[in-house]
């Protein structure tokens, strides 16, 4: 069995920016209230005519260019999303059609904010087993369409965007180790319970979250799985150059970094200007840090995230 390595990254954020001050004109909130509790200052909102696959396409094209490959070399497409274009076909199939590369397997992964981790691990296993050589892995979301914009507890948290990586086979280790987990017993803490039945939406179509419960669970779960991932890989936390966490809440990020003994100077944070972009947040942050030169080739990076389910995971890799 060989290895897989990230060959290139890409991202896309919609043009429209929604600031805290603009939100305060609509709901009973303020910039100070939002920043003090979340660390978020603004978020990007997709245009009405855009679909999740449109955002994914922009990020994918940037990742392909970054990797320096021909798009026809891609032999696997996985899209992590909880806001697909439609019930079916998958957003990955729609992205494949827009890229003009028919034939290779293409499917979605749904693990909400942990979706990119699950998709990346799946692509890694495809490549290690020899079933693929060049995988396009995308996290893409339009969370703004499942938000109740009159609920200040949730509408201030989320934004839209897409991030992508090209994962390729390699003679040298790229992804060193990974751990994934889930626990459906916590399904009522964070969900969007609606379903389509009889041509109508049945149940609440908006995102519901018990914020304090999510915070309590997330800090422990992320700290534990990060520590286990490092231990099983035989890597000391002092050897980690960068932590790239899911961008949900600044206090969760700070707490997780503290448990790992990592200073915030070694943590990639894009949350203030992007909000929580669910499955897109980790690849968005990774692409940002690679392009601005903070993360460099040869460095050791730990990715981690948690989302509704609960589902969570960590991936240790060499860039």
N, C-alpha and C positions, 0 to 999 in steps of 0.2 A: 504494500500500500504506500502511495506517495503522500504528498502534502498539498495543502492549498494555501494560497497567499493573496492578499489584496493587491491587485494590479493598478487600480485607479478608483477614484471616488468622484461623486458629483452631487449637486443639490439644486433645489429650486424653491424660492419663496415667492408667493403672489405679490403683486405690486402694491395692493391696498394695505395700508397699515392702520390698525385701530389702537389708539392710545388709551391709557387709563382715563385721561381727562375726557375723552370722547365717550367712553363707557359711562362715566359719572353723569353725563347728560341724560342717560337713558335709565339707569338703575340707581338705587340708593347705595352709592359707594363713593370712594375717593381714591386718588392716586396714593395717598399715604396709607390708607387701609389695605389696598391691594399689595403694595410693595412690602409693607411690614409683615404681611402674612405669607407672601409667596415669592417675592423677589422679582415679580414680573412688572415691566413698565409698558410693554406694547406687544402686539401680536399681528401676524399677517392673515388676511382673509381672502379666500379665493373669489374671483369674479363669478357672477351668476352663471355665465356660459361655460365655465370650466368644470371638468369632472376630474375625479381622482387620477384617472389614467393620463390626463393631460399634464398634470403636475409630475407624475411618474415619468412621462416621456422626456420632459426637460431635464430631470435629474439623471435619467439613464443616458441621454445623449452626452451630457457633461462627463459622466463616468467613463463612457466609451472613449471619448477624446482623451481623458486623463490617462487611461490605460494604454493608449496608443495601439488599439487593436481595430480590426475590421468588424463591424457589427455582425457579419455573417459567421464569425468565429464563435459567437455565443450559442451554446447548445443546451442551456437551461435558463429559464426565467422564473423567479419566485418573487411575488409581491406580497409584502406584509401590509395589511390594511384592515381596518374595522369600518371603513366608510367606502365600500366599493361603488363602482358606477351603477351597478344593478344587481339584482339577485343572482343571475347568471347570464352569460358566461362570466368567468373570473376576470378580474381587472388585469391579471397577468396575460390572459389571452387577448384582451383588448389592447394592451400595451404592445404585445407581440405584433399585432396587425398594424399598429401605428408605426412601429419600427421597420416593418417590411421584412421580417425574418421568420417566415412560417416554417413549421415542421418540428422544431424542438419542443420538449415538454415545457409547459407553462401552467403555473397554478398559484393560487393564493394561500397564504397562511394567516390565520386569525387568532392572535393572542394579544390584541389591543396594544398597549404600550410596550409589551415585551415581544411584540410580533417580529421585529427585526432580528432579535436574538435567535428566535426559533427558526426564522428563515435562513439566517447565516449558518447556523449549525446544520440545517438540512442540506444546504448547498455544499458545505464542507464535506459532509458524508458522501454526497454524490461524487465529488471530485476524488476523495480518498479511495473510493471503491472502484474508480475508473469509469463510472457511468456518465461523467461529464468532464470537460476540460476547461471551459470558460463559462462561468455562471454570472448572470446579472441578478443581483439581489437588491430589491427596492423596498423602502418603507415610505408609504405615501398616505396622506390623510387630508380630508376636508372635515375636520371636527366641528367647524362652525355650523354645519347643517344638522347636527344632532344636539345642539345646545338650546336651552330655554333662555332667551335673552332677557327675560324678566327675573331670572334666578341669579342673584349676585354671588351665590356660593359657588356656582360652576361656570357661568359665562365669562368670568374674568380670567379663567385658568388656561383656556385652550386656544390654539391657533392652527393654521393650515400650512402644509408644506410637503416636500418630498426630498429624500436623500437616497443615494444609490452607491453600490460598490460593484466592481468587477472582481470576482474571485476566480483565480486561475491555478492550474496545477503547477507544482514546483518541486524541485529536488531538495529544497531546504524548508524547514518548518516555518509556517506563517502562523496559522492557528495552532496554538500550543495545547490548549485544553479548554473544555467548556462544560458547564453544568446547567441543566434546565429543570424547572420544577413547576408544579401547579397544584392548586387545592380548591376544588369546586365548592367546598363548604362555605366559602366566603363570597359566593355569587351575589348576595343581596347588598353587599357593601358598595359595589361599584358596577353599574350595569346600564344598559339601555334595553329595556325588556320588550319593546314592541315587536310584533310580527305581522306579516301579511296573511290575511285569511279572508276568503270570500270577496276578494277585490277591495278590501279595506284594511286600514292599519288597526290592529287590535292591540290594546295596551298602550302604555306611555312611550312616545317616540323620542323622548329627551333623555339625555345622560343624567343619571342619578349617582350621587356620591356621598358617602358618609365620611367627610374629610378627616376628622380625628381618628376614626378607625383605620382608614387607609394609611395615615401617617404612622401610626403605631405599628401596624403590620409591616409596612414597607421598610422602615429603618432596620428592624431586626432581620427580616428576610434577606435584604440586600447585603447587610453586613455578614450574615452567616454564609450565604452562597459565595460571596467574594472570597472569604477566608478559606472555605472548602476548596474552591477552584485553585487558589494559589497553593494550598497544601498538597493537593493531589498532583499538581504539576511540578512540585518540588521547587517552587519559586518563592523566595522571601518577599514580603511586601516592600522592603527597601529597594528591591530590584525593579519595581514598577515605576516607569518613567511618567506615565500619564493615566489618569482615570477619566474615562468618557462615560458618564452616567446618563441615564434617561433624565430628560429635563422636565421634571414634574413640579418641583417645589424646592426653592433654595435651601430651606431648612432640612429637607430630606437629604439633599446633596451634601450639605455641610456635616450632618450627623453621620452619614455613611463614610465620608472621608476621614472623619475623626476616629471612627472605629477601626479604620484601616491604617491609621497613623500617617495619613497623607496630608500635607499642607494644601490649602486651597490653590496655591500657586501651581500645583501639579494636577489640577482638576480643570477639565474643559467645561466652561459654562456659557451657554448661548441663550439660556432661559430669559434673561431680562428683556430682550428684543424679539423673542419668538414665541414665548409661552410654551405650553405643553402641546407638542405636535404629535403625541402618541407614537405610533410606530416609526414616524419619520425623525424623531428627535435625536436618536443616537447617530444615524448616518449623517444627519445635518451637522451635528457637532463635530464628528470626525472629519468630514470634508472641510469644514471651516478651519480646523486646527492644522490640517495638512497643507491647506492652501496659504495660510498666513505664516507657515514655517515653524510653528510651535512644536508640532509632532514631526519628527524626521525619521527617515528610513533607518532601520536597525534598532529603533527604540521598542521597549516593551510597553504594551498598552492593555489596560483592562476595561472592557465594556460591560455594563450591567444595566438591567432595567426590570421594571415590574409593572404589571397592568391587570386589568379586570380579569377575574377568573377565580382566585388570583392565579396569575401565571408570571413566572420570573426566571431570570437566568443571568449568567455571567460568561464572558468569553475572554480568554487571555490570548494575546497574539503578539507576534513580532511584525512590525510594519515593514 
